[in-house]
Amino acid sequence: MATIKWAIMGTGTIAKSFAQGLDSLADAELYAVGSRYLQHAEQFGERFPAQKYYCSYEALACDPDVDVVYIATPNSAHKDNILLCLNHGKSVLCEKPFTLNRHETAEVIRVAREKNLFLMEGMWTRFFPVYRQVREWLDAEAIGPVRMVSADFGFRREGPAEDRKVGLHRGGGALMDVGVYPISFASWVFRQAPSTITGVASLYETGVDDLSAMTLLYPDGQVAVLSCSINTPTQKEARIIGNKGTIVIPEFSKAISATLAVIGEAPVTVTFPLEGNGYNYQAAAVMACLRAGKTECELMPLDESLAIMAQMDELRRQWGVVFPGER
Ligand SMILES: NC(=O)c1ccc[n+]([C@@H]2O[C@H](COP(=O)([O-])OP(=O)(O)OC[C@H]3O[C@@H](n4cnc5c(N)ncnc54)[C@H](OP(=O)(O)O)[C@@H]3O)[C@@H](O)[C@H]2O)c1
């Protein structure tokens, strides 16, 4: 696999960002674009040229020369789109949140494992270089044993009420759109699932959550305090607090810096500017896995995606947010 041939499924907002990310990788090729409409695929190609444009997702999945498919469709379509690709023998990177719920995630994982194919949730933030430094600090217990994590991800949504971000039928809501980031962050820090998760949420007129606060308790007594919103802009800051100090990551969802503040010492700030637009890092990690013959990425393992989805299911259960077909 000298150059890895990517296919992009869906031609919306994030597909364009991902294509731009691929552009900065010398060993990646945007080979094919698949859309529900040929016109969308060709319009996408005006900005991000590919060799093939397909007018159906199935036609894209059937192309024998595609090495890996990046799925950038609405949340409600992820499961079917992942299965379509896996059933045609394709490796898959699928946007977050992985699927609508735990049952769907369990199904796609089962099929990927049965077929021995690569599959990963596109939790792109984990792959930024600054997180390697944060992990080193954590492993060295630079702030002592971690006691608490706090993280928030909120923004003010612009757009019509039928927007996918608030459509119940599209798997919308703040939790699904951005809440998955702080939950995934806490999971990354603690390397385990919480024993208890509770939350409160305000609901939008469509029935999805639009502002919520969540508290998580871990088996060894640590806690996480998280929040998310699609109607309120927040700092998007993450803090990891140990009994000797704190690590602060400003804008943790697109992190380029982190500050280590140990009690009694001068704070140290490290900066790792992003190369490319940031989406290139997860793409590079996927390609490294494919070249190594791996079917999972250690930085975003499938069982962890499943555990995160189970936490989101529990929060939605508490809030009464039910997607069509879940009853
Ligand atoms: N990683 C990140 O930073 C990030 C940021 C934003 C979104 N996301 C995730 O990426 C996914 C897509 O988000 P987006 O903002 O790119 O959405 P979007 O702009 O609405 O694009 C979604 C695309 O999916 C395709 N699609 C398939 N079935 C559809 C349907 N029934 N209705 C509408 N479009 C449909 C369409 O492409 P065709 O017309 O070509 O088929 C559409 O352009 C979501 O899962 C979201 O959570 C991730």
The ligand as an SDF file (V2000), in Angstrom:
LIG
                    3D

 48 52  0  0  0  0  0  0  0  0999 V2000
  -15.2490   15.4350   13.2650 N   0  0  0  0  0  0  0  0  0  0  0  0
  -15.8150   16.6330   13.2290 C   0  0  0  0  0  0  0  0  0  0  0  0
  -15.2080   17.6600   13.5160 O   0  0  0  0  0  0  0  0  0  0  0  0
  -17.2400   16.7280   12.7810 C   0  0  0  0  0  0  0  0  0  0  0  0
  -17.7720   17.9880   12.5130 C   0  0  0  0  0  0  0  0  0  0  0  0
  -19.0650   18.0430   12.0140 C   0  0  0  0  0  0  0  0  0  0  0  0
  -19.7940   16.8760   11.8360 C   0  0  0  0  0  0  0  0  0  0  0  0
  -19.2470   15.6650   12.1470 N   0  0  0  0  0  0  0  0  0  0  0  0
  -20.0100   14.4280   11.9510 C   0  0  0  0  0  0  0  0  0  0  0  0
  -20.0300   14.1790   10.5520 O   0  0  0  0  0  0  0  0  0  0  0  0
  -21.2910   13.6690   10.1440 C   0  0  0  0  0  0  0  0  0  0  0  0
  -21.8430   14.5710    9.0510 C   0  0  0  0  0  0  0  0  0  0  0  0
  -21.9620   15.8820    9.5310 O   0  0  0  0  0  0  0  0  0  0  0  0
  -21.9870   17.1530    8.5240 P   0  0  0  0  0  0  0  0  0  0  0  0
  -21.9690   18.3580    9.3820 O   0  0  0  0  0  0  0  0  0  0  0  0
  -20.9600   17.0200    7.4800 O   0  0  0  0  0  0  0  0  0  0  0  0
  -23.4450   16.9850    7.9020 O   0  0  0  0  0  0  0  0  0  0  0  0
  -23.9820   17.5700    6.5370 P   0  0  0  0  0  0  0  0  0  0  0  0
  -23.2680   18.8110    6.1750 O   0  0  0  0  0  0  0  0  0  0  0  0
  -25.4630   17.6110    6.6700 O   0  0  0  0  0  0  0  0  0  0  0  0
  -23.5790   16.4500    5.4610 O   0  0  0  0  0  0  0  0  0  0  0  0
  -24.0350   15.1460    5.5720 C   0  0  0  0  0  0  0  0  0  0  0  0
  -23.9820   14.4960    4.2050 C   0  0  0  0  0  0  0  0  0  0  0  0
  -24.5080   13.1920    4.3470 O   0  0  0  0  0  0  0  0  0  0  0  0
  -25.1610   12.8100    3.1460 C   0  0  0  0  0  0  0  0  0  0  0  0
  -26.4840   12.2660    3.5090 N   0  0  0  0  0  0  0  0  0  0  0  0
  -26.8090   10.9420    3.4850 C   0  0  0  0  0  0  0  0  0  0  0  0
  -28.0620   10.7580    3.8690 N   0  0  0  0  0  0  0  0  0  0  0  0
  -28.5660   11.9830    4.1230 C   0  0  0  0  0  0  0  0  0  0  0  0
  -29.8310   12.4340    4.5510 C   0  0  0  0  0  0  0  0  0  0  0  0
  -30.8400   11.5910    4.7670 N   0  0  0  0  0  0  0  0  0  0  0  0
  -30.0000   13.7480    4.7170 N   0  0  0  0  0  0  0  0  0  0  0  0
  -29.0050   14.6140    4.5180 C   0  0  0  0  0  0  0  0  0  0  0  0
  -27.7750   14.2390    4.0970 N   0  0  0  0  0  0  0  0  0  0  0  0
  -27.5630   12.9320    3.9130 C   0  0  0  0  0  0  0  0  0  0  0  0
  -25.2330   14.0180    2.2560 C   0  0  0  0  0  0  0  0  0  0  0  0
  -24.2620   13.8430    1.2270 O   0  0  0  0  0  0  0  0  0  0  0  0
  -24.7060   13.4240   -0.2670 P   0  0  0  0  0  0  0  0  0  0  0  0
  -25.7950   14.3780   -0.6390 O   0  0  0  0  0  0  0  0  0  0  0  0
  -23.4780   13.6110   -1.0260 O   0  0  0  0  0  0  0  0  0  0  0  0
  -25.1650   12.0040   -0.2290 O   0  0  0  0  0  0  0  0  0  0  0  0
  -24.8300   15.1770    3.1480 C   0  0  0  0  0  0  0  0  0  0  0  0
  -24.1280   16.1600    2.4560 O   0  0  0  0  0  0  0  0  0  0  0  0
  -22.1360   13.6020   11.4200 C   0  0  0  0  0  0  0  0  0  0  0  0
  -22.0890   12.2960   11.9180 O   0  0  0  0  0  0  0  0  0  0  0  0
  -21.4500   14.5370   12.3820 C   0  0  0  0  0  0  0  0  0  0  0  0
  -21.5930   14.1390   13.7390 O   0  0  0  0  0  0  0  0  0  0  0  0
  -17.9840   15.5820   12.6050 C   0  0  0  0  0  0  0  0  0  0  0  0
  1  2  1  0
  2  3  2  0
  2  4  1  0
  4  5  1  0
  4 48  2  0
  5  6  2  0
  6  7  1  0
  7  8  2  0
  8  9  1  0
  8 48  1  0
  9 10  1  0
  9 46  1  0
 10 11  1  0
 11 12  1  0
 11 44  1  0
 12 13  1  0
 13 14  1  0
 14 15  2  0
 14 16  1  0
 14 17  1  0
 17 18  1  0
 18 19  2  0
 18 20  1  0
 18 21  1  0
 21 22  1  0
 22 23  1  0
 23 24  1  0
 23 42  1  0
 24 25  1  0
 25 26  1  0
 25 36  1  0
 26 27  1  0
 26 35  1  0
 27 28  2  0
 28 29  1  0
 29 30  1  0
 29 35  2  0
 30 31  1  0
 30 32  2  0
 32 33  1  0
 33 34  2  0
 34 35  1  0
 36 37  1  0
 36 42  1  0
 37 38  1  0
 38 39  2  0
 38 40  1  0
 38 41  1  0
 42 43  1  0
 44 45  1  0
 44 46  1  0
 46 47  1  0
M  CHG  2   8   1  16  -1
M  END
$$$$
